[in-house]
Amino acid sequence: MAGSAHGHTPAAWTGVTISFIGFCISGVFMVAANPLGFWGGIVVILLGGVVGLLMKAAGLGMPKESAAVAHARSQAITASAVAEPATAQSVA
């Protein structure tokens, strides 16, 4: 997973940050027994998702890969999975 750029975009970071702030708001007001503040935090969480989607639509998210790139990636994964057991047997 570290080799990919999954989620390392301004849209992802902004959406998650806003949602995390909403989670903290909801947590504080839940402990304080304040339902209005709790639901306000839930609204902020949902707002984070909407902002992330809007930023992705504006081009600040991860671009979708073409069918050719997806096919090449699956071929590379298949080739490495087939080659891996052979090297393990020769070492043993």
TIKOL-931072 format. One record per residue (C-alpha): residue number from 1; residue in three letters; chain; x, y, z. Coordinates in Angstrom, 3 decimals. Last residue first. Layout:
BEGIN
{nr: NUM, rest: ALA, kette: A, east: X, north: Y, up: Z}
...
***
This chain:
BEGIN
{nr: 92, rest: ALA, kette: A, east: 15.029, north: -23.400, up: -0.200}
{nr: 91, rest: VAL, kette: A, east: 16.247, north: -20.564, up: -2.408}
{nr: 90, rest: SER, kette: A, east: 15.120, north: -22.259, up: -5.646}
{nr: 89, rest: GLN, kette: A, east: 11.664, north: -22.941, up: -4.223}
{nr: 88, rest: ALA, kette: A, east: 11.090, north: -19.317, up: -3.177}
{nr: 87, rest: THR, kette: A, east: 12.219, north: -18.053, up: -6.578}
{nr: 86, rest: ALA, kette: A, east: 9.664, north: -20.213, up: -8.332}
{nr: 85, rest: PRO, kette: A, east: 6.897, north: -19.191, up: -5.924}
{nr: 84, rest: GLU, kette: A, east: 7.415, north: -15.467, up: -6.775}
{nr: 83, rest: ALA, kette: A, east: 7.372, north: -15.684, up: -10.577}
{nr: 82, rest: VAL, kette: A, east: 3.656, north: -16.525, up: -10.843}
{nr: 81, rest: ALA, kette: A, east: 2.618, north: -13.790, up: -8.414}
{nr: 80, rest: SER, kette: A, east: 4.892, north: -11.285, up: -10.178}
{nr: 79, rest: ALA, kette: A, east: 3.367, north: -12.073, up: -13.562}
{nr: 78, rest: THR, kette: A, east: -0.192, north: -11.823, up: -12.222}
{nr: 77, rest: ILE, kette: A, east: 0.527, north: -8.468, up: -10.591}
{nr: 76, rest: ALA, kette: A, east: 2.125, north: -7.169, up: -13.793}
{nr: 75, rest: GLN, kette: A, east: -0.841, north: -8.357, up: -15.880}
{nr: 74, rest: SER, kette: A, east: -3.289, north: -6.691, up: -13.478}
{nr: 73, rest: ARG, kette: A, east: -1.372, north: -3.405, up: -13.738}
{nr: 72, rest: ALA, kette: A, east: -1.279, north: -3.580, up: -17.532}
{nr: 71, rest: HIS, kette: A, east: -5.051, north: -4.149, up: -17.626}
{nr: 70, rest: ALA, kette: A, east: -5.690, north: -1.199, up: -15.308}
{nr: 69, rest: VAL, kette: A, east: -3.421, north: 1.012, up: -17.442}
{nr: 68, rest: ALA, kette: A, east: -5.240, north: 0.002, up: -20.627}
{nr: 67, rest: ALA, kette: A, east: -8.665, north: 0.545, up: -19.035}
{nr: 66, rest: SER, kette: A, east: -7.686, north: 4.098, up: -18.110}
{nr: 65, rest: GLU, kette: A, east: -6.887, north: 5.147, up: -14.568}
{nr: 64, rest: LYS, kette: A, east: -9.191, north: 7.514, up: -12.740}
{nr: 63, rest: PRO, kette: A, east: -7.495, north: 10.692, up: -11.584}
{nr: 62, rest: MET, kette: A, east: -6.936, north: 11.043, up: -7.812}
{nr: 61, rest: GLY, kette: A, east: -8.538, north: 14.167, up: -6.412}
{nr: 60, rest: LEU, kette: A, east: -8.009, north: 17.890, up: -6.972}
{nr: 59, rest: GLY, kette: A, east: -9.787, north: 17.963, up: -10.332}
{nr: 58, rest: ALA, kette: A, east: -12.863, north: 20.024, up: -9.423}
{nr: 57, rest: ALA, kette: A, east: -14.899, north: 16.820, up: -9.101}
{nr: 56, rest: LYS, kette: A, east: -12.414, north: 15.631, up: -6.479}
{nr: 55, rest: MET, kette: A, east: -12.811, north: 18.936, up: -4.641}
{nr: 54, rest: LEU, kette: A, east: -16.590, north: 18.517, up: -4.703}
{nr: 53, rest: LEU, kette: A, east: -16.297, north: 14.959, up: -3.418}
{nr: 52, rest: GLY, kette: A, east: -14.012, north: 16.010, up: -0.554}
{nr: 51, rest: VAL, kette: A, east: -16.295, north: 18.928, up: 0.340}
{nr: 50, rest: VAL, kette: A, east: -19.301, north: 16.583, up: 0.432}
{nr: 49, rest: GLY, kette: A, east: -17.504, north: 14.083, up: 2.642}
{nr: 48, rest: GLY, kette: A, east: -16.352, north: 16.789, up: 5.028}
{nr: 47, rest: LEU, kette: A, east: -19.889, north: 18.220, up: 5.143}
{nr: 46, rest: LEU, kette: A, east: -21.116, north: 14.822, up: 6.316}
{nr: 45, rest: ILE, kette: A, east: -18.756, north: 14.984, up: 9.286}
{nr: 44, rest: VAL, kette: A, east: -19.754, north: 18.616, up: 9.953}
{nr: 43, rest: VAL, kette: A, east: -23.431, north: 17.562, up: 10.015}
{nr: 42, rest: ILE, kette: A, east: -22.562, north: 14.819, up: 12.513}
{nr: 41, rest: GLY, kette: A, east: -20.862, north: 17.467, up: 14.672}
{nr: 40, rest: GLY, kette: A, east: -24.058, north: 19.548, up: 14.637}
{nr: 39, rest: TRP, kette: A, east: -25.926, north: 16.397, up: 15.632}
{nr: 38, rest: PHE, kette: A, east: -23.764, north: 16.125, up: 18.749}
{nr: 37, rest: GLY, kette: A, east: -24.086, north: 19.837, up: 19.487}
{nr: 36, rest: LEU, kette: A, east: -27.881, north: 19.557, up: 19.451}
{nr: 35, rest: PRO, kette: A, east: -27.837, north: 16.369, up: 21.533}
{nr: 34, rest: ASN, kette: A, east: -25.861, north: 17.904, up: 24.427}
{nr: 33, rest: ALA, kette: A, east: -24.985, north: 15.185, up: 26.937}
{nr: 32, rest: ALA, kette: A, east: -21.498, north: 16.654, up: 27.548}
{nr: 31, rest: VAL, kette: A, east: -19.951, north: 13.310, up: 26.578}
{nr: 30, rest: MET, kette: A, east: -21.923, north: 13.379, up: 23.326}
{nr: 29, rest: PHE, kette: A, east: -20.988, north: 17.032, up: 22.854}
{nr: 28, rest: VAL, kette: A, east: -17.281, north: 16.279, up: 22.998}
{nr: 27, rest: GLY, kette: A, east: -17.559, north: 13.249, up: 20.750}
{nr: 26, rest: SER, kette: A, east: -19.669, north: 15.061, up: 18.154}
{nr: 25, rest: ILE, kette: A, east: -17.139, north: 17.895, up: 17.937}
{nr: 24, rest: CYS, kette: A, east: -14.251, north: 15.438, up: 17.651}
{nr: 23, rest: PHE, kette: A, east: -16.011, north: 13.540, up: 14.858}
{nr: 22, rest: GLY, kette: A, east: -16.736, north: 16.827, up: 13.082}
{nr: 21, rest: ILE, kette: A, east: -13.033, north: 17.733, up: 13.268}
{nr: 20, rest: PHE, kette: A, east: -12.232, north: 14.306, up: 11.827}
{nr: 19, rest: SER, kette: A, east: -14.704, north: 14.864, up: 8.989}
{nr: 18, rest: ILE, kette: A, east: -13.079, north: 18.197, up: 8.118}
{nr: 17, rest: THR, kette: A, east: -9.626, north: 16.598, up: 8.121}
{nr: 16, rest: VAL, kette: A, east: -10.810, north: 13.610, up: 6.077}
{nr: 15, rest: GLY, kette: A, east: -12.355, north: 15.792, up: 3.394}
{nr: 14, rest: THR, kette: A, east: -9.333, north: 18.098, up: 3.221}
{nr: 13, rest: TRP, kette: A, east: -6.790, north: 15.273, up: 3.042}
{nr: 12, rest: ALA, kette: A, east: -8.766, north: 13.397, up: 0.399}
{nr: 11, rest: ALA, kette: A, east: -9.361, north: 16.420, up: -1.832}
{nr: 10, rest: PRO, kette: A, east: -5.758, north: 17.603, up: -1.492}
{nr: 9, rest: THR, kette: A, east: -4.544, north: 14.211, up: -2.679}
{nr: 8, rest: HIS, kette: A, east: -2.653, north: 11.360, up: -1.025}
{nr: 7, rest: GLY, kette: A, east: -5.630, north: 9.006, up: -0.929}
{nr: 6, rest: HIS, kette: A, east: -3.962, north: 6.031, up: -2.566}
{nr: 5, rest: ALA, kette: A, east: -0.597, north: 7.155, up: -3.941}
{nr: 4, rest: SER, kette: A, east: 0.686, north: 3.609, up: -4.246}
{nr: 3, rest: GLY, kette: A, east: 3.928, north: 2.103, up: -2.985}
{nr: 2, rest: ALA, kette: A, east: 2.882, north: 2.375, up: 0.640}
{nr: 1, rest: MET, kette: A, east: 0.000, north: 0.000, up: 0.000}
***
